[in-house]
């Protein structure tokens, strides 16, 4: 195993924008996945800058080791990048969780920091251990499985609540008084007070938008890319998605001039991040500014029904070689059921545009296992996939099993049997063999995600047993076998209405 001091030195030397600061109130800002993943998180970087901008506050970064098992075996403590200080020595340790399976990384980080996993284990000796704070995208759906690990959680957008947290820490004399006070404020979830009923998610003031990168580094999949959000949220009503029109006011647009003014002059690659970037009515203006300056460009979400010759042409000029979009439902009927609104004609047009602009391939994300899905839907996907491959030249299908999330119209929908999902993948693979590339996500790990996504405190505690046992699927299966399964509920047809974004 490469020692952390060597990894740290190499990565810090390649970073641009790192903040080195000492202050009376230091935070260890932890990401429960390896560095390459954490440094690709726009929210994580935004809170890092937000904390460091506050007088008397400093934030230092820490990440789950690239090889957690080796770190455990070596007894190497979790340390921050900025000062190499042990995370367990900080008065506040804050985690950003993006999705359910990162609970295993949370366990690793707390164990390596020498911090007891669960809040009640720290309660009797509160002044000895750091205040453990959890926030991040996971809190928009179901933060409850992560709650046993947290003294307090910041649910939803944290640009303002993180400042409130700092003020409360400074003004309240004891841990008990701090948690009691925070429990009464919007956007703060104190599990010891609220139990398994978290409060509504917080929304940041629009004046604080957009989020954007603080640090650029080559050591991520988005190497040296400056990330910025031209919009936040979504105005659409896809019934499987947490970030839909009912979440924090739907889609909130950032004016193009504001976006372009924040792009550093030396940034050679720019990533536009958001749930519905291609729905921004002035996206071509933003893209044109980027590519006319000789920069590469990336977009986190391309909607097939928004793609046209101008947008795809600008993407190609910005370095795109693969055009990536999503259909999600395997058939037109299923897409209608989940209000995806993506038609075959939209996807075919995307394939034709990809080929016309010299893209190497079209990549399409799809879901299997939606409520009501049958083999006939899989056969329709296979038939249409072959047609798309012919139109685009090459087609890759990213296949993920459907996982029902809390706070969506499909909350409580069952997870399809693993054997059924495996059989449908084989049916699809046989039908498109040699003509379409399949890149499936494991149904087994999707099942684990589902159990956590629909679970409560007990499911969260099971993550500790699974992670400490080795983190294999068998370990998760054994740990979750002790947890009561979430009830399956009847899925009601969602409301049907269309809301258009406001032009900035």
C-alpha positions in Angstrom: 0.0 0.0 0.0 1.3 3.5 -0.9 1.6 5.5 2.3 -0.9 8.3 2.6 1.8 10.9 2.9 3.0 10.1 -0.6 -0.5 10.0 -2.1 -1.3 13.3 -0.4 1.9 15.1 -1.6 1.4 14.0 -5.2 -2.3 15.0 -5.3 -1.8 18.4 -3.6 1.0 19.3 -6.0 -1.4 18.8 -8.9 -4.3 20.8 -7.5 -5.3 24.3 -8.3 -7.4 26.3 -5.9 -6.6 24.4 -2.6 -7.3 26.5 0.5 -4.8 26.3 3.3 -6.2 28.0 6.4 -5.9 27.8 10.1 -8.8 29.0 12.3 -10.3 28.6 15.8 -13.1 26.4 14.5 -11.7 23.7 12.1 -14.0 21.3 10.2 -12.9 18.0 8.8 -15.0 17.8 5.6 -15.1 14.1 4.7 -16.3 12.3 1.6 -17.1 8.6 2.1 -15.8 7.5 -1.3 -12.2 7.8 -2.7 -10.6 11.1 -3.7 -11.4 10.7 -7.4 -15.1 10.5 -6.6 -15.3 13.1 -3.9 -13.4 15.7 -6.0 -16.0 15.3 -8.7 -18.7 16.4 -6.3 -19.9 20.0 -6.9 -21.8 20.1 -3.6 -18.8 18.9 -1.6 -16.5 21.6 -3.2 -19.1 24.3 -2.6 -19.4 23.6 1.1 -15.6 23.5 1.3 -15.4 27.0 -0.1 -18.4 28.2 1.9 -16.8 27.2 5.2 -13.4 28.6 4.4 -15.0 31.9 3.4 -16.4 32.3 7.0 -14.2 34.3 9.4 -12.6 32.1 12.1 -13.6 28.8 10.3 -11.4 26.5 8.3 -12.3 23.3 6.3 -9.9 20.5 5.4 -10.7 17.6 3.2 -10.6 13.9 3.9 -11.7 10.9 1.8 -12.3 7.2 2.1 -8.9 5.6 1.3 -8.6 4.1 -2.1 -8.0 0.7 -0.4 -9.9 0.8 2.9 -9.1 -2.8 3.7 -5.4 -2.1 3.5 -5.8 1.1 5.6 -7.6 -0.9 8.3 -5.0 -3.6 8.3 -2.1 -1.0 8.5 -3.9 0.9 11.3 -3.4 4.1 9.3 -5.6 6.9 10.7 -7.8 8.9 8.4 -6.1 12.3 7.9 -6.9 15.5 6.0 -5.2 16.6 2.9 -4.5 20.2 3.8 -2.6 19.5 7.1 -2.4 15.8 7.5 -4.1 16.2 10.8 -6.0 13.1 12.1 -9.7 13.5 11.4 -10.6 12.4 15.0 -8.8 15.4 16.4 -11.2 17.9 14.8 -14.1 19.4 16.8 -16.5 18.9 13.9 -16.4 16.1 11.3 -18.9 16.7 8.4 -19.8 14.1 5.8 -21.4 14.5 2.4 -23.3 11.5 1.2 -24.4 11.2 -2.4 -26.2 7.8 -2.4 -27.1 4.9 -0.2 -24.1 2.6 -0.8 -21.7 5.3 0.5 -22.9 4.3 4.0 -20.1 1.6 3.9 -17.6 4.4 3.2 -19.0 6.4 6.1 -18.4 3.4 8.4 -14.8 3.1 7.1 -14.1 6.7 7.6 -15.4 6.8 11.2 -13.6 3.6 12.1 -10.3 4.9 10.7 -10.8 8.2 12.5 -11.3 6.4 15.8 -14.8 7.9 16.2 -17.5 5.6 17.6 -20.0 4.9 14.8 -23.3 5.7 16.5 -24.4 8.9 18.1 -25.6 7.2 21.3 -22.1 5.7 21.7 -20.6 9.2 21.7 -23.3 10.8 23.8 -21.9 10.0 27.3 -18.5 11.4 26.3 -19.7 14.1 23.9 -16.9 16.5 24.7 -14.3 13.8 23.9 -15.5 13.1 20.4 -16.2 15.4 17.4 -19.7 16.6 16.5 -20.6 14.4 13.6 -22.6 16.2 10.8 -24.1 14.6 7.7 -25.5 16.3 4.6 -25.4 15.8 0.9 -27.7 14.7 -2.0 -28.9 11.6 -0.1 -30.8 13.8 2.3 -33.2 14.8 -0.4 -34.7 11.3 -0.5 -34.3 9.3 2.7 -31.7 10.4 5.2 -33.0 8.0 7.9 -30.6 5.1 7.4 -27.6 7.5 7.8 -29.2 9.1 10.9 -27.9 6.7 13.6 -24.3 7.8 12.7 -25.1 11.6 12.9 -25.5 14.0 15.8 -27.2 16.3 13.3 -28.0 16.2 9.6 -28.4 19.1 7.2 -31.2 18.1 4.9 -31.5 19.5 1.5 -29.4 22.5 0.2 -26.8 23.4 2.8 -25.4 26.8 1.6 -27.3 28.6 4.4 -27.7 25.9 7.0 -24.0 25.3 7.2 -23.6 29.0 8.2 -26.3 28.6 10.8 -24.6 25.5 12.1 -21.3 27.4 12.6 -23.1 30.3 14.4 -24.9 27.8 16.7 -21.7 25.9 17.6 -20.0 29.2 18.6 -22.9 30.5 20.7 -24.2 27.4 22.5 -22.1 26.1 25.4 -22.9 22.3 25.3 -23.6 19.5 22.9 -27.0 18.9 24.4 -28.0 22.6 24.1 -26.7 22.8 20.6 -28.7 19.8 19.4 -31.9 21.0 21.1 -31.6 24.4 19.5 -30.9 22.9 16.0 -33.8 20.5 16.2 -36.1 23.5 16.4 -34.7 25.1 13.2 -35.8 24.3 9.6 -33.4 22.2 7.6 -31.8 20.5 10.6 -32.6 16.8 11.4 -31.5 15.7 14.9 -32.2 12.0 15.0 -32.2 11.9 18.9 -35.1 14.4 18.8 -36.9 13.7 15.5 -36.6 9.9 15.5 -37.3 8.5 12.0 -39.3 11.5 10.9 -36.9 14.0 9.3 -38.1 17.6 8.6 -38.6 19.0 5.1 -35.5 19.7 3.1 -34.0 23.2 3.0 -33.7 25.4 -0.1 -30.9 27.9 -0.5 -31.6 31.5 -1.5 -31.3 31.9 -5.2 -28.8 34.7 -4.7 -26.3 32.0 -3.5 -26.5 30.2 -6.8 -24.7 28.8 -8.7 -22.5 26.2 -7.1 -19.1 26.0 -8.8 -15.7 24.3 -8.3 -13.1 25.5 -5.9 -10.4 23.0 -6.8 -9.4 21.5 -10.1 -7.4 18.3 -10.2 -6.3 15.8 -12.9 -6.9 12.9 -10.5 -10.6 12.4 -11.3 -12.6 11.1 -14.2 -13.4 14.8 -14.9 -9.7 15.6 -15.0 -9.0 19.3 -14.5 -12.6 20.2 -15.3 -14.2 23.3 -13.8 -17.7 22.5 -12.7 -20.6 24.9 -12.5 -24.4 24.7 -12.4 -26.4 26.8 -14.9 -29.6 25.6 -13.3 -30.7 23.7 -10.1 -33.6 21.3 -9.9 -36.0 20.3 -12.6 -39.4 21.3 -13.9 -40.3 17.9 -15.2 -42.4 15.3 -13.4 -40.6 11.9 -13.9 -42.2 9.8 -11.2 -39.0 7.9 -10.2 -36.9 11.0 -9.7 -36.3 12.9 -6.4 -35.2 16.1 -8.2 -38.5 16.8 -9.8 -40.8 19.8 -10.2 -42.1 19.4 -6.6 -38.6 19.6 -5.0 -37.5 23.1 -3.8 -39.6 25.0 -6.3 -38.6 23.0 -9.3 -36.1 24.4 -11.8 -34.2 27.5 -10.9 -32.2 29.1 -13.7 -28.9 31.0 -13.5 -28.4 33.8 -16.0 -25.8 33.0 -18.7 -23.7 36.1 -17.8 -23.5 34.9 -14.2 -22.3 31.5 -15.3 -19.7 32.7 -17.8 -18.4 35.3 -15.4 -17.3 32.6 -12.9 -15.4 30.5 -15.3 -11.7 31.0 -14.6 -9.7 32.3 -17.6 -7.2 29.4 -17.3 -9.9 26.6 -17.2 -9.5 24.5 -20.3 -12.5 22.2 -19.6 -15.9 23.3 -18.2 -18.6 21.0 -17.0 -22.2 22.1 -16.7 -23.9 20.3 -13.9 -27.6 20.1 -13.1 -30.7 17.8 -13.2 -31.9 19.3 -16.4 -29.1 21.4 -18.0 -30.5 21.0 -21.6 -33.8 22.5 -20.4 -32.0 25.8 -19.8 -33.5 28.0 -22.6 -30.2 29.8 -23.2 -27.9 26.8 -23.1 -26.6 27.5 -26.6 -25.4 30.9 -25.5 -23.4 29.3 -22.6 -22.0 26.6 -24.8 -21.0 29.0 -27.5 -19.1 31.2 -24.9 -17.2 28.1 -23.7 -16.2 26.5 -27.0 -15.5 29.8 -28.7 -12.9 30.3 -26.0 -11.2 27.1 -27.1 -12.4 25.2 -24.1 -13.7 21.6 -23.8 -17.2 21.2 -22.4 -19.2 18.5 -20.6 -22.9 18.4 -19.6 -24.2 16.1 -16.8 -27.7 15.6 -18.3 -28.7 15.6 -21.9 -32.4 15.3 -22.6 -33.0 13.7 -26.0 -36.1 15.9 -26.7 -33.9 19.0 -26.3 -31.1 18.0 -28.6 -30.9 19.8 -31.9 -28.2 20.4 -34.6 -26.9 23.6 -32.9 -26.4 22.0 -29.4 -24.9 18.8 -30.7 -22.6 20.8 -33.0 -21.4 22.9 -30.1 -20.8 19.7 -28.0 -18.8 18.2 -30.8 -16.7 21.4 -31.0 -16.2 21.1 -27.2 -14.7 17.7 -27.5 -17.6 15.3 -27.3 -16.9 11.9 -28.8 -19.9 10.1 -27.3 -23.4 11.5 -27.1 -25.0 10.3 -23.9 -28.7 10.6 -23.1 -31.4 8.5 -21.4 -34.6 6.8 -22.2 -35.1 5.1 -18.8 -38.2 3.1 -19.6 -37.6 0.0 -21.8 -40.6 0.8 -24.0 -42.7 3.7 -25.1 -45.5 2.5 -22.8 -43.3 2.4 -19.7 -41.9 5.9 -20.5 -45.4 7.2 -20.6 -46.2 5.5 -17.3 -43.3 7.2 -15.6 -43.9 10.5 -17.3 -40.5 10.5 -18.9 -41.9 12.0 -22.1 -39.0 10.7 -24.2 -40.3 9.2 -27.4 -38.6 7.0 -29.9 -38.5 9.8 -32.4 -36.4 11.9 -29.9 -33.9 9.1 -29.4 -33.7 8.4 -33.1 -33.0 12.0 -33.7 -30.2 11.9 -31.1 -28.7 8.9 -32.9 -28.9 10.7 -36.3 -27.3 13.9 -34.8 -24.5 11.9 -33.2 -23.6 10.3 -36.5 -24.0 13.5 -38.5 -21.5 15.3 -36.1 -19.0 12.5 -36.2 -19.5 11.1 -32.7 -18.0 7.7 -32.1 -21.1 6.3 -30.5 -24.5 7.0 -28.8 -24.8 6.0 -25.2 -28.3 5.5 -23.7 -29.2 4.9 -20.1 -32.2 2.6 -19.4 -33.9 1.1 -16.4 -35.1 -2.4 -16.0 -37.6 -3.6 -13.5 -40.1 -0.8 -13.5 -43.6 -1.6 -12.2 -45.6 -3.4 -14.8 -42.6 -4.3 -17.0 -42.9 -7.5 -19.1 -40.8 -9.4 -21.5 -42.6 -7.6 -24.3 -41.1 -4.3 -23.1 -37.6 -5.9 -23.2 -38.3 -7.1 -26.8 -39.3 -3.6 -27.8 -36.0 -2.2 -26.3 -34.0 -4.8 -28.2 -35.8 -4.0 -31.5 -35.4 -0.3 -31.1 -31.8 -0.6 -29.8 -30.8 -2.3 -33.0 -32.4 0.4 -35.0 -30.6 3.1 -32.9 -27.3 1.3 -33.4 -27.8 1.4 -37.1 -28.6 5.1 -37.1 -25.8 6.1 -34.8 -23.1 3.7 -36.0 -22.5 2.4 -32.5 -24.8 2.1 -29.5 -24.0 1.3 -25.8 -26.9 0.7 -23.4 -26.2 1.5 -19.7 -28.7 -0.7 -17.9 -29.7 -0.1 -14.2 -32.4 -1.8 -12.2 -35.1 0.5 -11.0 -34.7 1.5 -7.3 -37.7 3.2 -5.8 -36.8 6.3 -3.8 -38.6 8.1 -1.0 -40.4 11.4 -1.8 -41.3 10.3 -5.3 -44.6 9.1 -6.7 -43.0 5.6 -7.0 -42.0 5.5 -3.4 -42.7 2.1 -2.0 -42.8 0.3 -5.3 -41.3 -3.2 -5.1 -37.9 -4.2 -6.3 -38.1 -6.7 -9.0 -36.7 -10.2 -8.2 -33.0 -10.5 -8.9 -33.6 -13.7 -10.9 -36.1 -11.9 -13.1 -33.8 -9.0 -13.7 -31.0 -11.4 -14.6 -33.3 -13.2 -17.0 -34.4 -10.0 -18.7 -30.8 -8.9 -19.1 -30.0 -12.2 -20.8 -33.0 -11.9 -23.0 -31.9 -8.4 -24.1 -28.2 -9.5 -24.5 -29.2 -12.4 -26.7 -31.5 -10.2 -28.9 -28.8 -7.5 -29.5 -25.7 -9.6 -29.5 -23.0 -8.3 -31.8 -25.0 -5.1 -32.6 -25.4 -3.3 -29.3 -23.0 -3.1 -26.3 -24.6 -3.6 -22.9 -23.2 -2.2 -19.7 -25.4 -3.4 -16.9 -25.4 -2.5 -13.2 -25.5 -5.5 -10.9 -29.0 -6.3 -9.8 -27.6 -7.6 -6.5 -26.1 -4.2 -5.6 -29.2 -2.5 -6.8 -31.2 -4.6 -4.3 -28.9 -3.5 -1.5 -29.4 0.1 -2.6 -33.2 -0.5 -2.6 -33.2 -1.9 0.9 -31.3 1.1 2.2 -33.4 3.6 0.1 -36.6 2.3 1.6 -35.2 1.6 5.1 -34.9 3.2 8.5 -32.5 3.2 11.5 -32.2 -0.6 11.4 -31.2 -0.7 7.7 -28.6 2.0 8.5 -27.2 0.0 11.3 -27.0 -3.1 9.1 -24.6 -1.1 6.9 -22.1 -1.1 9.8 -22.3 -4.9 10.1 -21.9 -5.4 6.4 -18.9 -3.0 6.0 -17.1 -4.4 9.0 -17.6 -7.9 7.8 -15.9 -7.1 4.5 -18.5 -5.3 2.4 -19.2 -8.2 0.0 -22.7 -8.8 -1.3 -23.0 -11.8 1.0 -22.1 -9.6 3.9 -24.9 -7.1 3.0 -27.4 -9.9 2.4 -26.7 -11.4 5.9 -26.8 -8.0 7.6 -30.1 -7.0 5.9 -31.6 -10.4 6.6 -32.0 -9.2 10.2 -33.9 -6.1 9.1 -37.6 -6.1 8.5 -38.4 -5.6 4.8 -40.0 -2.3 3.8 -43.7 -2.7 3.1 -44.7 -2.8 -0.6 -47.4 -0.1 -1.4 -49.7 0.4 -4.3 -48.4 3.0 -6.7 -51.0 5.6 -7.5 -51.0 7.4 -10.9 -49.2 10.8 -10.4 -50.7 14.1 -11.2 -50.2 15.2 -14.9 -49.3 18.8 -15.5 -46.6 20.6 -17.4 -44.6 23.5 -16.0 -42.2 25.5 -18.1 -39.1 27.1 -16.7 -38.8 30.9 -16.5 -36.2 32.5 -18.7 -33.4 34.1 -16.9 
